[in-house]
């Protein structure tokens, strides 16, 4: 009477999950130098996390640090201070 359940979908290909790699790269680059790269890598991390069913927290952190870096850089440049303030 009842039809059997369909087979589960195949698991995603192993070795293609770069969620952690993109998240860590985004956090490091977002904190140290390049806010835009932090945002891009954070977006890639969130995309892969949704695709593979993982937590997107690293991606959100990478985006947040990238935005903070961009805002801090804009404030620094708007303040008129020279990059070589220690001379």
N, CA, C and O atoms as a GROMACS GRO file, in nm:
protein
  348
    1UNK      N    1   0.081  -0.118   0.000
    1UNK     CA    2   0.000   0.000   0.000
    1UNK      C    3   0.086   0.126   0.000
    1UNK      O    4   0.063   0.219  -0.078
    2UNK      N    5   0.184   0.127   0.086
    2UNK     CA    6   0.271   0.244   0.090
    2UNK      C    7   0.389   0.224  -0.003
    2UNK      O    8   0.450   0.117  -0.007
    3UNK      N    9   0.419   0.327  -0.078
    3UNK     CA   10   0.535   0.321  -0.167
    3UNK      C   11   0.662   0.338  -0.084
    3UNK      O   12   0.661   0.415   0.012
    4UNK      N   13   0.769   0.269  -0.118
    4UNK     CA   14   0.893   0.286  -0.041
    4UNK      C   15   0.949   0.427  -0.061
    4UNK      O   16   0.926   0.493  -0.162
    5UNK      N   17   1.024   0.470   0.038
    5UNK     CA   18   1.087   0.602   0.030
    5UNK      C   19   1.193   0.601  -0.078
    5UNK      O   20   1.259   0.500  -0.101
    6UNK      N   21   1.210   0.715  -0.146
    6UNK     CA   22   1.316   0.720  -0.247
    6UNK      C   23   1.453   0.718  -0.179
    6UNK      O   24   1.465   0.757  -0.062
    7UNK      N   25   1.555   0.673  -0.248
    7UNK     CA   26   1.688   0.667  -0.187
    7UNK      C   27   1.738   0.808  -0.155
    7UNK      O   28   1.703   0.903  -0.224
    8UNK      N   29   1.819   0.822  -0.050
    8UNK     CA   30   1.871   0.954  -0.015
    8UNK      C   31   1.965   1.006  -0.123
    8UNK      O   32   2.025   0.927  -0.197
    9UNK      N   33   1.978   1.138  -0.133
    9UNK     CA   34   2.069   1.191  -0.235
    9UNK      C   35   2.213   1.154  -0.201
    9UNK      O   36   2.246   1.136  -0.084
   10UNK      N   37   2.298   1.144  -0.301
   10UNK     CA   38   2.437   1.109  -0.273
   10UNK      C   39   2.506   1.220  -0.194
   10UNK      O   40   2.472   1.337  -0.210
   11UNK      N   41   2.600   1.184  -0.109
   11UNK     CA   42   2.670   1.287  -0.031
   11UNK      C   43   2.754   1.375  -0.124
   11UNK      O   44   2.798   1.330  -0.230
   12UNK      N   45   2.776   1.500  -0.083
   12UNK     CA   46   2.857   1.588  -0.167
   12UNK      C   47   2.998   1.532  -0.183
   12UNK      O   48   3.049   1.459  -0.097
   13UNK      N   49   3.060   1.569  -0.292
   13UNK     CA   50   3.195   1.518  -0.321
   13UNK      C   51   3.293   1.565  -0.215
   13UNK      O   52   3.303   1.684  -0.186
   14UNK      N   53   3.365   1.472  -0.157
   14UNK     CA   54   3.465   1.507  -0.056
   14UNK      C   55   3.582   1.573  -0.125
   14UNK      O   56   3.613   1.544  -0.240
   15UNK      N   57   3.648   1.662  -0.054
   15UNK     CA   58   3.761   1.731  -0.110
   15UNK      C   59   3.724   1.862  -0.178
   15UNK      O   60   3.813   1.940  -0.212
   16UNK      N   61   3.598   1.887  -0.197
   16UNK     CA   62   3.553   2.010  -0.259
   16UNK      C   63   3.504   2.111  -0.155
   16UNK      O   64   3.478   2.226  -0.188
   17UNK      N   65   3.493   2.070  -0.030
   17UNK     CA   66   3.444   2.156   0.076
   17UNK      C   67   3.557   2.247   0.124
   17UNK      O   68   3.650   2.202   0.191
   18UNK      N   69   3.547   2.373   0.088
   18UNK     CA   70   3.649   2.470   0.126
   18UNK      C   71   3.593   2.576   0.221
   18UNK      O   72   3.643   2.688   0.226
   19UNK      N   73   3.490   2.540   0.295
   19UNK     CA   74   3.425   2.635   0.385
   19UNK      C   75   3.524   2.693   0.485
   19UNK      O   76   3.530   2.815   0.502
   20UNK      N   77   3.600   2.608   0.550
   20UNK     CA   78   3.694   2.654   0.652
   20UNK      C   79   3.808   2.733   0.588
   20UNK      O   80   3.851   2.834   0.643
   21UNK      N   81   3.857   2.688   0.474
   21UNK     CA   82   3.965   2.759   0.406
   21UNK      C   83   3.924   2.901   0.372
   21UNK      O   84   3.996   2.995   0.403
   22UNK      N   85   3.807   2.918   0.309
   22UNK     CA   86   3.762   3.052   0.273
   22UNK      C   87   3.738   3.137   0.397
   22UNK      O   88   3.771   3.255   0.398
   23UNK      N   89   3.682   3.078   0.501
   23UNK     CA   90   3.655   3.154   0.623
   23UNK      C   91   3.781   3.203   0.690
   23UNK      O   92   3.789   3.319   0.730
   24UNK      N   93   3.880   3.116   0.704
   24UNK     CA   94   4.005   3.155   0.770
   24UNK      C   95   4.080   3.258   0.685
   24UNK      O   96   4.132   3.356   0.739
   25UNK      N   97   4.086   3.236   0.554
   25UNK     CA   98   4.151   3.335   0.467
   25UNK      C   99   4.080   3.471   0.477
   25UNK      O  100   4.146   3.574   0.481
   26UNK      N  101   3.949   3.470   0.480
   26UNK     CA  102   3.874   3.594   0.491
   26UNK      C  103   3.900   3.666   0.622
   26UNK      O  104   3.913   3.788   0.624
   27UNK      N  105   3.906   3.592   0.731
   27UNK     CA  106   3.932   3.653   0.861
   27UNK      C  107   4.072   3.713   0.865
   27UNK      O  108   4.090   3.827   0.906
   28UNK      N  109   4.171   3.636   0.821
   28UNK     CA  110   4.309   3.684   0.827
   28UNK      C  111   4.327   3.806   0.738
   28UNK      O  112   4.382   3.907   0.782
   29UNK      N  113   4.282   3.798   0.614
   29UNK     CA  114   4.299   3.911   0.523
   29UNK      C  115   4.212   4.030   0.563
   29UNK      O  116   4.252   4.145   0.545
   30UNK      N  117   4.094   4.004   0.617
   30UNK     CA  118   4.008   4.112   0.662
   30UNK      C  119   4.065   4.185   0.781
   30UNK      O  120   4.044   4.306   0.795
   31UNK      N  121   4.135   4.116   0.867
   31UNK     CA  122   4.196   4.180   0.984
   31UNK      C  123   4.326   4.251   0.950
   31UNK      O  124   4.351   4.361   0.999
   32UNK      N  125   4.407   4.191   0.867
   32UNK     CA  126   4.542   4.242   0.846
   32UNK      C  127   4.549   4.349   0.738
   32UNK      O  128   4.598   4.459   0.763
   33UNK      N  129   4.501   4.317   0.618
   33UNK     CA  130   4.530   4.412   0.510
   33UNK      C  131   4.412   4.448   0.422
   33UNK      O  132   4.383   4.566   0.404
   34UNK      N  133   4.345   4.352   0.367
   34UNK     CA  134   4.252   4.377   0.256
   34UNK      C  135   4.109   4.349   0.298
   34UNK      O  136   4.066   4.233   0.301
   35UNK      N  137   4.035   4.454   0.329
   35UNK     CA  138   3.896   4.436   0.368
   35UNK      C  139   3.810   4.378   0.258
   35UNK      O  140   3.720   4.299   0.285
   36UNK      N  141   3.838   4.417   0.135
   36UNK     CA  142   3.757   4.368   0.024
   36UNK      C  143   3.777   4.218   0.005
   36UNK      O  144   3.681   4.145  -0.018
   37UNK      N  145   3.902   4.173   0.014
   37UNK     CA  146   3.926   4.028   0.003
   37UNK      C  147   3.863   3.952   0.119
   37UNK      O  148   3.816   3.840   0.100
   38UNK      N  149   3.862   4.011   0.237
   38UNK     CA  150   3.795   3.949   0.350
   38UNK      C  151   3.647   3.930   0.324
   38UNK      O  152   3.590   3.826   0.359
   39UNK      N  153   3.584   4.030   0.263
   39UNK     CA  154   3.442   4.020   0.231
   39UNK      C  155   3.419   3.913   0.124
   39UNK      O  156   3.325   3.834   0.135
   40UNK      N  157   3.502   3.911   0.022
   40UNK     CA  158   3.486   3.813  -0.086
   40UNK      C  159   3.504   3.670  -0.034
   40UNK      O  160   3.422   3.583  -0.063
   41UNK      N  161   3.610   3.647   0.043
   41UNK     CA  162   3.633   3.513   0.097
   41UNK      C  163   3.524   3.475   0.198
   41UNK      O  164   3.488   3.358   0.208
   42UNK      N  165   3.473   3.571   0.272
   42UNK     CA  166   3.362   3.544   0.363
   42UNK      C  167   3.238   3.500   0.288
   42UNK      O  168   3.169   3.408   0.331
   43UNK      N  169   3.210   3.566   0.175
   43UNK     CA  170   3.095   3.527   0.094
   43UNK      C  171   3.114   3.386   0.038
   43UNK      O  172   3.020   3.307   0.036
   44UNK      N  173   3.237   3.356  -0.007
   44UNK     CA  174   3.264   3.220  -0.057
   44UNK      C  175   3.245   3.116   0.053
   44UNK      O  176   3.194   3.006   0.028
   45UNK      N  177   3.286   3.151   0.175
   45UNK     CA  178   3.271   3.058   0.287
   45UNK      C  179   3.123   3.034   0.319
   45UNK      O  180   3.083   2.920   0.343
   46UNK      N  181   3.044   3.138   0.318
   46UNK     CA  182   2.901   3.122   0.346
   46UNK      C  183   2.834   3.040   0.236
   46UNK      O  184   2.750   2.955   0.264
   47UNK      N  185   2.872   3.065   0.111
   47UNK     CA  186   2.816   2.989  -0.001
   47UNK      C  187   2.846   2.840   0.012
   47UNK      O  188   2.758   2.756  -0.004
   48UNK      N  189   2.973   2.808   0.043
   48UNK     CA  190   3.009   2.666   0.060
   48UNK      C  191   2.944   2.606   0.183
   48UNK      O  192   2.906   2.488   0.182
   49UNK      N  193   2.930   2.684   0.290
   49UNK     CA  194   2.867   2.632   0.411
   49UNK      C  195   2.722   2.593   0.384
   49UNK      O  196   2.676   2.490   0.432
   50UNK      N  197   2.651   2.675   0.309
   50UNK     CA  198   2.512   2.641   0.275
   50UNK      C  199   2.507   2.519   0.184
   50UNK      O  200   2.418   2.435   0.197
   51UNK      N  201   2.602   2.510   0.093
   51UNK     CA  202   2.605   2.399  -0.002
   51UNK      C  203   2.632   2.266   0.067
   51UNK      O  204   2.572   2.164   0.031
   52UNK      N  205   2.722   2.266   0.168
   52UNK     CA  206   2.762   2.142   0.233
   52UNK      C  207   2.699   2.122   0.370
   52UNK      O  208   2.733   2.026   0.439
   53UNK      N  209   2.609   2.210   0.410
   53UNK     CA  210   2.538   2.193   0.536
   53UNK      C  211   2.624   2.218   0.658
   53UNK      O  212   2.606   2.151   0.760
   54UNK      N  213   2.717   2.311   0.651
   54UNK     CA  214   2.802   2.343   0.764
   54UNK      C  215   2.764   2.479   0.822
   54UNK      O  216   2.677   2.548   0.769
   55UNK      N  217   2.830   2.515   0.930
   55UNK     CA  218   2.802   2.642   0.995
   55UNK      C  219   2.869   2.757   0.919
   55UNK      O  220   2.987   2.748   0.885
   56UNK      N  221   2.796   2.866   0.891
   56UNK     CA  222   2.853   2.978   0.817
   56UNK      C  223   2.917   3.085   0.905
   56UNK      O  224   2.940   3.197   0.859
   57UNK      N  225   2.947   3.054   1.031
   57UNK     CA  226   2.997   3.154   1.125
   57UNK      C  227   3.130   3.214   1.078
   57UNK      O  228   3.148   3.335   1.089
   58UNK      N  229   3.222   3.134   1.026
   58UNK     CA  230   3.350   3.187   0.980
   58UNK      C  231   3.329   3.288   0.867
   58UNK      O  232   3.398   3.390   0.861
   59UNK      N  233   3.236   3.261   0.781
   59UNK     CA  234   3.208   3.354   0.672
   59UNK      C  235   3.153   3.486   0.722
   59UNK      O  236   3.192   3.592   0.674
   60UNK      N  237   3.063   3.479   0.819
   60UNK     CA  238   3.008   3.602   0.875
   60UNK      C  239   3.115   3.682   0.947
   60UNK      O  240   3.118   3.805   0.937
   61UNK      N  241   3.204   3.614   1.018
   61UNK     CA  242   3.314   3.684   1.085
   61UNK      C  243   3.407   3.749   0.984
   61UNK      O  244   3.451   3.862   1.003
   62UNK      N  245   3.437   3.679   0.876
   62UNK     CA  246   3.525   3.734   0.773
   62UNK      C  247   3.463   3.859   0.711
   62UNK      O  248   3.533   3.958   0.688
   63UNK      N  249   3.334   3.856   0.685
   63UNK     CA  250   3.268   3.974   0.629
   63UNK      C  251   3.269   4.088   0.730
   63UNK      O  252   3.294   4.203   0.693
   64UNK      N  253   3.243   4.059   0.855
   64UNK     CA  254   3.243   4.163   0.958
   64UNK      C  255   3.381   4.227   0.972
   64UNK      O  256   3.392   4.349   0.979
   65UNK      N  257   3.485   4.146   0.976
   65UNK     CA  258   3.620   4.201   0.989
   65UNK      C  259   3.660   4.279   0.864
   65UNK      O  260   3.730   4.380   0.874
   66UNK      N  261   3.617   4.233   0.747
   66UNK     CA  262   3.646   4.306   0.625
   66UNK      C  263   3.579   4.443   0.624
   66UNK      O  264   3.640   4.542   0.584
   67UNK      N  265   3.454   4.449   0.668
   67UNK     CA  266   3.383   4.576   0.674
   67UNK      C  267   3.448   4.668   0.778
   67UNK      O  268   3.464   4.788   0.753
   68UNK      N  269   3.484   4.613   0.892
   68UNK     CA  270   3.552   4.694   0.994
   68UNK      C  271   3.684   4.749   0.940
   68UNK      O  272   3.718   4.865   0.966
   69UNK      N  273   3.758   4.668   0.866
   69UNK     CA  274   3.882   4.713   0.806
   69UNK      C  275   3.857   4.827   0.707
   69UNK      O  276   3.929   4.926   0.709
   70UNK      N  277   3.756   4.813   0.623
   70UNK     CA  278   3.726   4.919   0.526
   70UNK      C  279   3.684   5.048   0.595
   70UNK      O  280   3.727   5.156   0.555
   71UNK      N  281   3.601   5.038   0.698
   71UNK     CA  282   3.557   5.157   0.770
   71UNK      C  283   3.675   5.222   0.842
   71UNK      O  284   3.691   5.344   0.839
   72UNK      N  285   3.758   5.140   0.907
   72UNK     CA  286   3.875   5.195   0.975
   72UNK      C  287   3.971   5.262   0.879
   72UNK      O  288   4.028   5.366   0.910
   73UNK      N  289   3.991   5.202   0.762
   73UNK     CA  290   4.079   5.262   0.662
   73UNK      C  291   4.022   5.395   0.612
   73UNK      O  292   4.097   5.491   0.592
   74UNK      N  293   3.892   5.401   0.592
   74UNK     CA  294   3.829   5.525   0.546
   74UNK      C  295   3.843   5.634   0.651
   74UNK      O  296   3.871   5.749   0.618
   75UNK      N  297   3.824   5.600   0.778
   75UNK     CA  298   3.839   5.698   0.885
   75UNK      C  299   3.983   5.744   0.894
   75UNK      O  300   4.009   5.864   0.911
   76UNK      N  301   4.076   5.651   0.882
   76UNK     CA  302   4.219   5.686   0.889
   76UNK      C  303   4.256   5.783   0.776
   76UNK      O  304   4.327   5.881   0.798
   77UNK      N  305   4.208   5.755   0.656
   77UNK     CA  306   4.241   5.842   0.542
   77UNK      C  307   4.171   5.977   0.554
   77UNK      O  308   4.227   6.079   0.516
   78UNK      N  309   4.049   5.978   0.605
   78UNK     CA  310   3.974   6.103   0.618
   78UNK      C  311   4.032   6.192   0.727
   78UNK      O  312   4.014   6.313   0.724
   79UNK      N  313   4.102   6.133   0.823
   79UNK     CA  314   4.159   6.214   0.931
   79UNK      C  315   4.279   6.295   0.884
   79UNK      O  316   4.323   6.386   0.954
   80UNK      N  317   4.333   6.264   0.766
   80UNK     CA  318   4.443   6.340   0.712
   80UNK      C  319   4.578   6.303   0.768
   80UNK      O  320   4.676   6.372   0.741
   81UNK      N  321   4.586   6.198   0.843
   81UNK     CA  322   4.713   6.156   0.899
   81UNK      C  323   4.795   6.083   0.794
   81UNK      O  324   4.743   6.009   0.711
   82UNK      N  325   4.923   6.107   0.801
   82UNK     CA  326   5.013   6.041   0.708
   82UNK      C  327   5.036   5.898   0.756
   82UNK      O  328   5.031   5.869   0.876
   83UNK      N  329   5.060   5.809   0.661
   83UNK     CA  330   5.086   5.671   0.697
   83UNK      C  331   5.215   5.656   0.777
   83UNK      O  332   5.228   5.567   0.860
   84UNK      N  333   5.309   5.745   0.752
   84UNK     CA  334   5.438   5.741   0.821
   84UNK      C  335   5.439   5.844   0.933
   84UNK      O  336   5.520   5.936   0.932
   85UNK      N  337   5.350   5.829   1.028
   85UNK     CA  338   5.335   5.925   1.138
   85UNK      C  339   5.448   5.916   1.239
   85UNK      O  340   5.461   6.006   1.322
   86UNK      N  341   5.529   5.814   1.235
   86UNK     CA  342   5.631   5.796   1.336
   86UNK      C  343   5.759   5.873   1.304
   86UNK      O  344   5.850   5.874   1.388
   87UNK      N  345   5.770   5.938   1.189
   87UNK     CA  346   5.892   6.012   1.156
   87UNK      C  347   5.906   6.137   1.236
   87UNK      O  348   6.004   6.210   1.219
   0.00000   0.00000   0.00000
